[in-house]
Amino acid sequence: MKAVLCLEPGRLEVVDRPPADNVPDGWVRLAVSHVGICGTDYHIFAGKHPFLEYPRVMGHEISATVISGGRGTSIAPGTPVVVNPYLSCGNCVACRKGKPNCCTAIRVLGVHTDGAFCEEIVVPEGNLYPAQDLSPEAAATVEFLAIGAHAVRRAAMATGARSLVIGAGPIGLGTAIFSRIAGHQVTLIDTSAERLDFAARKLGLANGIVADADVAARVAEATGGDGFDVVFDATGHGGSMQAAFSYVAHGGTLVFVSVVKDEIRFSDPEFHKREMTLIGSRNATRQDFDHVVASIASGLVPVEALITHRTTLDRAVVDLPRWAEEKTGLVKAIVKVAVA
């Protein structure tokens, strides 16, 4: 058994890690197939994650196959699954409302507890969703895409709404794709012309605005001065999140997909005169995972275009640190764990 351990900030090593001897009641033992590398993983590697103790096994974008289940489980061995990495308590106010994605005691695999940069993991059966006919590699993209799908569902905008997605990284691109699936007229903003070009050429998201000194004027021009019906900020940048208020149409909605430690300040008169709705969107629920799986299966999500980089578990100790610095052309990197 091997695991890629983040032993300390800036240091990765492949070490032996024996599998668990016993599977707890209601939990399932999995053979990990593929794992996506997330922006969170790069932050963990760099020592910039504020709520993490080292050493930590990273990895929370997971596809796997069932090995065996503990007492009380029913999922069959050999079943390919997508793993929901958000472990919830089931008892808090959020869980009682059917919102385990914002559980007050949430533990995320690879962040608060060890994740899937290893050959086997054990997780609750309730966190496993059938991968249907998805390839194991495509199944490893479901979690990050579910973040955007959840944000779009939270916005509850009708077909034909004009949407603006700020940030053309993986989460922003996923949000834009699911906004398009919802029937919205999608525009992207990013500081990188290269990313906007990628979105246009590879994903068919042709409406792009470069975030430069003239960005406010270009947003106004794109909407005839009205602003956008819904704005999604997926930048993880406090300044961008504050600027986003001014892009929202009167009667419109602003969704914060990303989160920062900063305080977000805005003009109350500007907020009120728009009668704007402000929404926080955190993680995703089974409904979103199922929607993503179905959308990939039906060809609505260009997964092959989104996966730009690939590596193996052994090579990840070299490739992940390099990709943490070399971002050109990088959208989503996938680690192949299973030995085939």
Legacy VTK file of the C-alpha trace (Angstrom):
# vtk DataFile Version 3.0
C-alpha trace
ASCII
DATASET POLYDATA
POINTS 340 float
0.000 0.000 0.000
1.399 3.391 -0.980
0.214 6.920 -0.243
1.371 10.320 -1.377
1.820 12.179 1.883
2.235 15.907 2.275
4.705 15.482 5.116
5.120 19.226 5.538
4.478 22.293 3.380
6.403 21.977 0.123
7.392 18.327 0.599
5.780 15.239 -0.913
6.936 11.654 -0.551
5.597 8.233 -1.566
5.541 6.015 1.508
4.114 2.648 2.493
0.759 2.813 4.249
-1.000 -0.436 5.234
-4.736 -0.786 4.533
-7.241 -0.718 7.355
-7.821 -4.176 8.823
-11.466 -3.623 9.657
-14.250 -1.792 7.837
-16.591 -0.008 10.304
-20.312 -0.682 10.251
-21.937 1.321 7.439
-18.590 2.075 5.766
-17.127 0.690 2.541
-13.579 -0.193 1.529
-12.633 1.177 -1.896
-9.884 0.668 -4.435
-9.021 4.162 -5.663
-8.905 4.485 -9.437
-8.307 8.171 -10.302
-8.068 11.391 -8.295
-8.251 14.972 -9.556
-5.810 17.593 -8.314
-7.659 20.625 -7.001
-6.590 24.183 -6.268
-6.992 23.231 -2.615
-4.283 20.593 -3.065
-1.857 23.165 -4.445
-2.611 25.414 -1.462
-2.024 22.519 0.936
1.273 21.700 -0.730
2.351 25.338 -0.489
1.436 25.512 3.206
-1.265 28.116 2.591
-4.321 26.234 3.833
-5.476 27.799 7.122
-7.376 24.834 8.594
-5.089 21.863 8.010
-2.674 19.898 10.160
0.287 18.076 8.633
1.057 15.395 7.661
-1.974 14.947 5.432
-2.840 12.568 2.599
-4.440 14.840 -0.004
-7.026 14.019 -2.663
-10.790 14.586 -2.652
-11.880 14.351 -6.332
-12.246 10.586 -6.358
-13.365 7.715 -8.558
-13.066 4.219 -7.116
-14.337 0.640 -7.119
-15.956 -1.125 -4.164
-13.841 -3.844 -2.537
-16.029 -4.751 0.432
-18.518 -3.268 2.859
-18.894 -3.276 6.605
-21.942 -4.609 8.404
-25.161 -2.965 7.273
-23.949 -1.985 3.788
-25.541 -3.201 0.565
-23.377 -1.886 -2.277
-21.896 -4.773 -4.270
-18.155 -5.412 -4.599
-16.891 -4.342 -8.011
-19.298 -1.391 -8.268
-17.626 1.704 -9.778
-18.450 4.777 -7.718
-17.991 8.514 -7.433
-17.058 9.577 -3.910
-18.684 12.534 -2.204
-15.757 13.690 -0.022
-17.820 15.774 2.414
-18.252 13.748 5.599
-21.157 15.209 7.578
-22.393 14.559 11.118
-26.029 13.896 10.194
-27.332 15.632 13.320
-26.568 19.365 13.154
-28.977 22.086 12.056
-27.729 21.975 8.453
-27.909 18.186 8.206
-31.421 18.197 9.659
-32.399 20.590 6.866
-31.009 18.267 4.201
-27.902 20.405 3.655
-24.987 18.132 4.641
-22.776 20.143 2.270
-22.615 22.873 4.935
-22.625 20.634 8.022
-21.399 22.505 11.083
-18.873 19.708 11.779
-17.997 18.866 8.165
-14.815 16.919 7.454
-13.565 16.933 3.882
-11.404 14.040 2.709
-7.908 15.265 1.947
-8.361 18.401 4.051
-9.712 17.729 7.553
-8.959 14.001 7.322
-6.821 11.857 5.028
-7.862 11.625 1.399
-7.354 9.451 -1.661
-3.794 9.893 -2.924
-3.435 6.233 -1.982
-4.532 2.849 -3.261
-7.399 2.195 -0.817
-9.707 4.277 1.364
-12.687 3.621 3.634
-15.722 5.944 3.532
-19.411 5.852 4.596
-21.680 4.090 2.126
-23.892 7.176 1.973
-21.038 9.100 0.374
-20.867 6.764 -2.625
-22.815 7.359 -5.822
-22.905 4.966 -8.796
-20.592 6.116 -11.584
-23.033 4.668 -14.131
-21.285 4.339 -17.508
-18.635 7.011 -16.925
-15.004 6.134 -17.467
-12.985 6.029 -14.225
-11.135 9.156 -15.356
-14.342 11.059 -16.117
-15.778 9.972 -12.768
-12.877 11.744 -11.029
-14.085 15.073 -12.476
-17.595 14.820 -11.012
-16.811 16.409 -7.631
-15.255 19.612 -8.947
-17.984 19.974 -11.556
-20.627 19.457 -8.853
-19.385 22.640 -7.145
-20.452 24.671 -10.184
-23.639 22.676 -10.691
-24.621 23.396 -7.089
-23.954 27.128 -7.502
-26.126 27.243 -10.621
-28.916 25.361 -8.858
-28.687 27.735 -5.892
-29.118 30.710 -8.235
-32.418 29.276 -9.551
-32.330 31.365 -12.724
-34.737 30.750 -15.582
-33.753 29.712 -19.091
-32.545 32.699 -21.069
-31.055 34.552 -18.101
-27.833 36.431 -18.754
-25.107 34.998 -16.526
-21.596 36.189 -15.826
-18.944 33.832 -14.442
-15.894 35.566 -12.994
-12.825 33.331 -13.005
-12.028 30.820 -15.750
-10.242 28.289 -13.554
-11.650 24.764 -13.146
-14.473 25.789 -10.778
-15.399 28.796 -12.899
-15.384 26.752 -16.099
-17.542 24.104 -14.451
-19.956 26.796 -13.290
-20.090 28.255 -16.808
-20.754 24.837 -18.341
-23.666 24.149 -15.978
-25.004 27.657 -16.409
-25.079 26.913 -20.138
-26.777 23.561 -19.487
-29.423 25.503 -17.533
-30.100 27.527 -20.671
-28.368 30.740 -19.638
-26.533 33.160 -21.910
-23.040 32.825 -20.434
-20.190 35.345 -20.386
-16.795 34.734 -18.754
-14.395 37.205 -17.146
-10.768 36.363 -16.414
-7.443 38.154 -16.142
-5.949 35.631 -18.586
-6.677 35.985 -22.291
-5.196 32.495 -22.675
-7.852 30.971 -20.413
-10.632 32.810 -22.215
-9.266 31.570 -25.534
-9.234 28.005 -24.187
-12.840 28.391 -23.024
-13.882 29.621 -26.464
-11.958 27.053 -28.529
-12.317 23.946 -26.419
-15.541 24.477 -24.487
-17.608 26.657 -26.822
-17.835 29.470 -24.258
-17.205 32.217 -26.765
-18.256 35.312 -24.802
-15.206 36.422 -22.840
-14.103 39.674 -21.209
-10.518 40.279 -20.125
-10.397 41.718 -16.606
-8.371 44.864 -17.230
-8.833 48.548 -16.431
-11.828 48.752 -18.798
-13.676 45.708 -17.450
-16.581 47.679 -15.917
-17.252 49.442 -19.209
-17.125 46.145 -21.093
-19.583 44.538 -18.691
-21.964 47.460 -19.187
-21.544 47.253 -22.960
-22.234 43.501 -22.974
-25.604 44.037 -21.273
-26.706 47.358 -22.741
-26.028 48.938 -19.364
-28.419 46.624 -17.517
-25.944 44.301 -15.783
-26.227 40.527 -15.570
-29.204 38.646 -14.158
-26.841 36.409 -12.217
-23.146 36.779 -11.444
-21.033 33.879 -10.164
-17.658 34.740 -8.635
-15.292 31.766 -8.668
-12.008 33.619 -8.213
-11.237 33.218 -4.534
-10.081 36.847 -4.620
-11.600 39.388 -2.244
-11.195 42.339 -4.599
-12.958 40.503 -7.406
-15.788 39.462 -5.099
-16.348 43.051 -4.014
-16.264 44.345 -7.602
-18.856 41.741 -8.609
-21.667 43.634 -6.859
-21.551 46.330 -9.534
-22.040 43.819 -12.367
-25.439 42.612 -11.122
-28.633 43.864 -12.737
-31.435 45.414 -10.708
-33.403 42.486 -9.321
-30.435 40.194 -9.978
-28.421 37.691 -7.973
-24.778 37.403 -6.942
-23.433 33.955 -6.038
-20.124 33.540 -4.229
-18.840 30.153 -5.363
-15.391 30.742 -3.913
-14.490 31.621 -0.348
-11.784 33.828 1.131
-10.686 34.680 4.668
-11.007 38.399 3.872
-13.920 40.579 4.876
-16.128 41.419 1.896
-17.379 45.023 1.917
-20.007 46.570 -0.329
-22.084 49.718 -0.663
-25.429 49.188 1.032
-27.212 51.815 -1.122
-25.965 50.097 -4.297
-27.031 46.721 -2.887
-30.473 47.928 -1.836
-31.350 49.923 -4.907
-30.866 46.760 -6.961
-32.899 44.669 -4.490
-30.087 42.233 -5.076
-29.939 38.669 -3.760
-26.581 37.537 -2.342
-26.007 33.779 -2.118
-23.187 31.715 -0.669
-22.642 28.360 -2.364
-20.665 25.674 -0.544
-19.680 22.229 -1.801
-22.493 20.141 -3.338
-25.157 17.552 -2.540
-26.140 14.232 -4.067
-28.611 16.008 -6.343
-25.728 17.932 -7.888
-23.488 14.862 -8.207
-26.281 12.965 -9.974
-26.893 15.921 -12.304
-23.196 16.028 -13.224
-23.003 12.279 -13.860
-26.064 12.434 -16.123
-24.744 15.506 -17.953
-21.365 13.900 -18.645
-23.050 10.688 -19.786
-25.260 12.626 -22.214
-22.299 14.477 -23.740
-23.124 17.915 -22.346
-19.806 18.263 -20.507
-16.561 18.243 -22.585
-14.562 16.249 -20.026
-11.755 15.379 -22.434
-11.097 19.063 -23.027
-11.128 19.866 -19.307
-8.527 17.202 -18.461
-5.309 18.834 -19.671
-2.697 17.050 -17.533
-2.239 13.452 -16.355
0.126 11.688 -14.002
0.460 8.566 -11.843
0.656 8.151 -8.073
4.422 7.649 -8.183
4.972 10.595 -10.523
2.706 12.946 -8.557
5.538 13.766 -6.140
7.321 15.410 -9.082
4.419 16.667 -11.174
2.243 18.267 -8.477
4.995 20.625 -7.234
5.795 21.554 -10.844
2.160 22.247 -11.715
1.812 24.345 -8.561
4.182 26.795 -10.294
3.644 26.141 -14.017
0.011 27.044 -14.694
0.185 27.653 -18.453
-2.316 25.402 -20.191
-3.346 23.735 -16.923
-7.048 23.257 -16.239
-7.558 19.887 -14.586
-4.855 17.347 -13.728
-5.783 13.735 -12.970
-3.721 11.222 -10.986
-4.082 7.588 -12.041
-3.843 5.472 -8.909
-5.103 2.050 -9.994
-2.530 -0.288 -11.513
-3.972 -1.725 -14.719
LINES 1 341
340 0 1 2 3 4 5 6 7 8 9 10 11 12 13 14 15 16 17 18 19 20 21 22 23 24 25 26 27 28 29 30 31 32 33 34 35 36 37 38 39 40 41 42 43 44 45 46 47 48 49 50 51 52 53 54 55 56 57 58 59 60 61 62 63 64 65 66 67 68 69 70 71 72 73 74 75 76 77 78 79 80 81 82 83 84 85 86 87 88 89 90 91 92 93 94 95 96 97 98 99 100 101 102 103 104 105 106 107 108 109 110 111 112 113 114 115 116 117 118 119 120 121 122 123 124 125 126 127 128 129 130 131 132 133 134 135 136 137 138 139 140 141 142 143 144 145 146 147 148 149 150 151 152 153 154 155 156 157 158 159 160 161 162 163 164 165 166 167 168 169 170 171 172 173 174 175 176 177 178 179 180 181 182 183 184 185 186 187 188 189 190 191 192 193 194 195 196 197 198 199 200 201 202 203 204 205 206 207 208 209 210 211 212 213 214 215 216 217 218 219 220 221 222 223 224 225 226 227 228 229 230 231 232 233 234 235 236 237 238 239 240 241 242 243 244 245 246 247 248 249 250 251 252 253 254 255 256 257 258 259 260 261 262 263 264 265 266 267 268 269 270 271 272 273 274 275 276 277 278 279 280 281 282 283 284 285 286 287 288 289 290 291 292 293 294 295 296 297 298 299 300 301 302 303 304 305 306 307 308 309 310 311 312 313 314 315 316 317 318 319 320 321 322 323 324 325 326 327 328 329 330 331 332 333 334 335 336 337 338 339
